């Protein structure tokens, strides 16, 4: 069994990565447009979304377009837009010895229903 500090650290890393994904979704969401020009040429890059789906990215003169399968809209990110910095779990979070890690207050009720 792994030591508690390793479990706590790994969970903190996963939470950090999950928060970064949500922050990135919020950031890129501001560039979503309901109507986009038709893609021109071959896609420059692909972001795999699952086994059969991917966002296909095209580089325009002033804009990078990201087309999602099954949608008429796309992401339209200006080429002069700076990419934000998100705290992906690059380093290991500091966890002080004896520090409590709270996972979820709701879990306690699921594991021990009230009155049990």
Long-range contacts (C-beta under 8 A, 24 or more apart in sequence): 5-95, 5-97, 8-95, 8-99, 8-101, 9-92, 9-93, 9-95, 11-101, 11-103, 12-89, 12-93, 12-95, 12-101, 13-89, 13-92, 13-93, 14-89, 16-87, 16-88, 16-89, 16-93, 17-88, 17-89, 19-87, 20-86, 20-87, 20-88, 20-89, 23-84, 23-86, 24-84, 24-86, 27-84, 28-66, 28-75, 28-77, 31-75, 31-76, 31-77, 31-81, 32-73, 32-74, 32-75, 32-76, 33-73, 33-74, 33-75, 33-76, 34-72, 34-73, 35-72, 35-73, 36-65, 36-67, 36-72, 36-73, 36-74, 36-76, 37-65, 39-65, 39-67, 43-67
